[in-house]
């Protein structure tokens, strides 16, 4: 077949070991690294160089960066938690002007959490109170209805969360016992000029999920995992064109 080369990030899939699980592709894949490292033990006599070297433990780990945010992938391959249709949405700085000292936000019917109020004129944050009658610079909120001090008629920027019940996916993560983690199969494939390679790891567990934001850039989550022997004592399958 001649010399083989590879170009680009390739494609990466993960499939949970749960019965009937749907394979998940790491979309907009940026890069993947597979690291296979082994410890060694040296036997020395009276001379400087070892007489023998024996291999000890071997570790197989992987790391992937991908830009397509996939809640199902996060859940099936990392959290293994309960999920449902819907999502907790954030409204940032919704404009409103008090009428009779109150403002009812646009999503009051499914209002969830208050995230604060800023006065549009002064630019200062108002103080939330539990008092029945807020004073100047204060507000109270109940079920998406914001109440301000009597006579306060300046515009407000209101931030809050609400439940969008019919779109997206919401994952609820509880506190599991240690040792419990989803197991999945990972397949990495790529190539160049008609020659391909494939790495398959039949039993993997995730070790890290990073979600970092950055000004003027896309979010690129990072997903780390380790491979181990499956029930048939197989750790990996590697296929190459040459």
C-alpha positions as CSV (number, residue, x, y, z in Angstrom):
1,X,0.0,0.0,0.0
2,X,3.0,2.3,0.4
3,X,3.4,5.1,2.9
4,X,0.3,6.2,4.8
5,X,-0.4,9.7,6.0
6,X,-3.4,11.2,7.8
7,X,-4.8,14.7,7.7
8,X,-7.4,16.6,9.7
9,X,-9.2,15.9,12.9
10,X,-11.0,12.7,11.7
11,X,-14.4,11.7,13.1
12,X,-15.1,10.5,16.6
13,X,-18.1,8.5,17.9
14,X,-19.2,7.4,21.3
15,X,-21.9,4.8,22.1
16,X,-23.1,4.2,25.6
17,X,-23.2,0.6,26.7
18,X,-26.9,1.1,27.8
19,X,-29.2,-1.2,25.8
20,X,-30.5,0.5,22.7
21,X,-28.3,3.6,23.1
22,X,-28.0,5.9,20.0
23,X,-24.4,6.5,18.8
24,X,-23.3,10.1,19.4
25,X,-20.9,11.9,17.0
26,X,-18.6,14.6,18.3
27,X,-19.7,17.4,16.0
28,X,-17.4,20.1,14.6
29,X,-14.5,18.1,15.9
30,X,-11.4,20.2,16.4
31,X,-8.8,17.7,17.5
32,X,-8.4,14.3,19.2
33,X,-5.4,12.8,20.9
34,X,-4.9,9.2,21.9
35,X,-2.1,8.6,24.5
36,X,-0.8,5.1,25.3
37,X,1.7,5.2,28.1
38,X,3.5,2.5,30.0
39,X,5.5,2.4,33.2
40,X,8.7,0.4,33.3
41,X,11.0,-1.2,35.8
42,X,14.8,-1.4,35.3
43,X,17.0,-4.1,36.7
44,X,20.5,-2.8,37.6
45,X,23.7,-4.5,38.5
46,X,27.0,-2.8,39.2
47,X,27.1,-1.2,35.8
48,X,25.5,2.1,34.6
49,X,23.0,0.7,32.1
50,X,20.2,-1.6,33.1
51,X,20.5,-5.4,32.6
52,X,16.8,-5.7,31.8
53,X,13.8,-3.5,31.4
54,X,10.2,-4.8,32.1
55,X,7.0,-3.1,31.2
56,X,4.6,-2.5,34.0
57,X,1.2,-0.8,33.9
58,X,-0.2,0.6,30.7
59,X,-2.7,3.5,30.5
60,X,-4.8,4.4,27.4
61,X,-6.4,7.9,27.5
62,X,-8.0,10.1,25.0
63,X,-8.9,13.8,24.7
64,X,-11.3,15.4,22.2
65,X,-12.2,19.0,21.5
66,X,-15.4,19.7,19.6
67,X,-17.5,22.8,19.0
68,X,-21.0,21.3,18.5
69,X,-22.8,21.4,21.8
70,X,-24.8,18.1,22.3
71,X,-26.7,17.6,25.6
72,X,-27.5,14.0,24.7
73,X,-23.8,13.2,24.3
74,X,-22.9,15.0,27.5
75,X,-25.5,13.0,29.4
76,X,-25.0,9.5,27.9
77,X,-21.2,9.6,27.9
78,X,-20.4,11.6,31.0
79,X,-23.3,12.2,33.5
80,X,-25.7,9.2,33.0
81,X,-28.4,11.3,34.6
82,X,-32.1,11.8,34.0
83,X,-33.0,14.1,31.1
84,X,-36.2,15.6,29.8
85,X,-37.4,17.8,27.0
86,X,-37.1,21.5,27.9
87,X,-34.4,23.8,29.1
88,X,-33.8,26.5,31.7
89,X,-33.5,29.7,29.6
90,X,-31.9,33.0,30.7
91,X,-33.3,36.4,29.8
92,X,-30.6,39.1,30.2
93,X,-31.6,42.7,30.7
94,X,-35.3,42.6,29.6
95,X,-36.5,46.2,29.3
96,X,-39.5,47.2,31.4
97,X,-40.9,50.4,32.9
98,X,-43.0,50.2,36.1
99,X,-46.7,50.9,35.7
100,X,-48.4,51.2,39.1
101,X,-45.0,50.3,40.6
102,X,-44.9,46.8,38.9
103,X,-43.4,45.1,35.8
104,X,-44.6,41.7,34.7
105,X,-41.8,40.0,32.7
106,X,-42.6,38.4,29.3
107,X,-42.1,34.9,30.5
108,X,-43.9,35.2,33.9
109,X,-46.0,32.1,33.3
110,X,-42.9,29.9,33.5
111,X,-40.7,32.2,35.6
112,X,-38.1,30.3,37.6
113,X,-35.3,32.5,39.1
114,X,-34.6,36.2,39.6
115,X,-31.2,37.3,38.4
116,X,-31.3,41.0,39.4
117,X,-32.5,44.4,38.3
118,X,-30.6,47.4,37.0
119,X,-31.9,50.9,36.7
120,X,-31.8,52.1,33.1
121,X,-31.1,55.7,34.1
122,X,-28.5,55.4,36.9
123,X,-27.0,52.1,35.8
124,X,-27.1,50.9,39.4
125,X,-28.3,47.6,40.6
126,X,-31.4,47.5,42.8
127,X,-31.5,45.7,46.1
128,X,-34.0,42.8,46.4
129,X,-36.2,42.9,49.5
130,X,-38.8,40.7,51.1
131,X,-40.6,43.7,52.4
132,X,-44.2,44.2,51.2
133,X,-43.5,47.8,50.3
134,X,-40.0,48.3,48.6
135,X,-38.4,51.7,49.2
136,X,-36.3,53.7,46.7
137,X,-33.6,51.5,45.2
138,X,-35.3,48.2,46.1
139,X,-37.6,45.7,44.4
140,X,-39.4,42.5,45.3
141,X,-40.5,39.7,42.9
142,X,-43.1,36.9,42.9
143,X,-44.0,34.7,40.0
144,X,-42.4,37.0,37.5
145,X,-44.1,40.2,38.8
146,X,-41.5,42.8,39.9
147,X,-42.7,45.4,42.4
148,X,-40.8,48.7,42.9
149,X,-41.1,51.6,45.3
150,X,-44.1,53.9,44.9
151,X,-43.4,56.6,42.3
152,X,-40.5,54.8,40.7
153,X,-41.1,55.2,37.0
154,X,-37.6,54.9,35.5
155,X,-36.9,52.1,33.1
156,X,-35.5,48.9,34.3
157,X,-33.3,46.1,32.9
158,X,-34.5,42.8,34.4
159,X,-32.7,39.5,34.2
160,X,-34.2,36.1,35.1
161,X,-34.6,32.5,34.2
162,X,-37.7,30.6,32.9
163,X,-38.6,27.1,31.9
164,X,-38.9,26.5,28.2
165,X,-40.9,23.3,28.3
166,X,-41.1,22.3,24.6
167,X,-37.5,22.9,23.3
168,X,-34.0,21.7,24.2
169,X,-32.9,19.1,26.7
170,X,-32.5,19.5,30.5
171,X,-30.2,17.2,32.5
172,X,-30.7,16.8,36.2
173,X,-27.6,15.6,37.9
174,X,-27.9,14.1,41.4
175,X,-25.1,13.0,43.7
176,X,-24.2,9.4,42.8
177,X,-22.2,6.9,44.7
178,X,-18.5,6.9,43.8
179,X,-17.6,4.2,41.3
180,X,-20.7,4.7,39.2
181,X,-20.0,6.0,35.7
182,X,-21.3,5.4,32.2
183,X,-19.3,3.0,30.0
184,X,-19.1,3.6,26.3
185,X,-17.4,2.5,23.1
186,X,-15.2,5.1,21.3
187,X,-14.4,4.9,17.6
188,X,-12.0,7.4,16.0
189,X,-11.5,7.3,12.2
190,X,-9.7,9.4,9.6
191,X,-7.2,9.3,6.8
192,X,-5.8,10.9,3.7
193,X,-5.8,10.2,0.0
194,X,-7.9,7.1,0.2
195,X,-6.0,5.5,3.0
196,X,-7.8,5.3,6.4
197,X,-7.1,4.4,10.0
198,X,-9.5,3.4,12.7
199,X,-9.1,3.2,16.5
200,X,-11.8,1.4,18.4
201,X,-11.9,1.2,22.3
202,X,-14.7,-1.1,23.4
203,X,-14.8,0.0,27.0
204,X,-14.2,3.6,28.0
205,X,-15.2,5.9,30.9
206,X,-15.1,9.7,30.8
207,X,-12.7,11.5,33.2
208,X,-13.2,15.2,32.4
209,X,-15.7,17.5,30.7
210,X,-14.6,21.2,30.2
211,X,-16.9,23.9,29.0
212,X,-15.0,27.2,28.7
213,X,-16.3,30.5,27.2
214,X,-14.1,33.2,25.7
215,X,-14.7,36.7,24.4
216,X,-14.9,36.8,20.5
217,X,-14.5,33.0,20.1
218,X,-16.6,29.9,20.0
219,X,-17.1,27.5,22.9
220,X,-15.1,24.4,22.3
221,X,-15.9,21.8,25.0
222,X,-13.1,19.3,25.9
223,X,-13.9,15.6,26.7
224,X,-11.3,13.3,28.3
225,X,-11.7,9.6,28.7
226,X,-9.8,6.4,29.6
227,X,-10.0,3.0,28.0
228,X,-9.9,-0.4,29.8
229,X,-10.4,-4.1,29.1
230,X,-14.0,-5.2,28.2
231,X,-15.6,-8.4,29.3
232,X,-13.6,-10.3,26.7
233,X,-10.3,-8.7,27.9
234,X,-10.0,-6.6,24.8
235,X,-8.7,-3.0,25.2
236,X,-8.5,-1.7,21.7
237,X,-8.6,-2.5,18.0
238,X,-6.4,-0.5,15.6
239,X,-6.7,-0.7,11.8
240,X,-4.3,1.0,9.3
241,X,-3.8,1.0,5.6
242,X,-0.2,-0.1,5.8
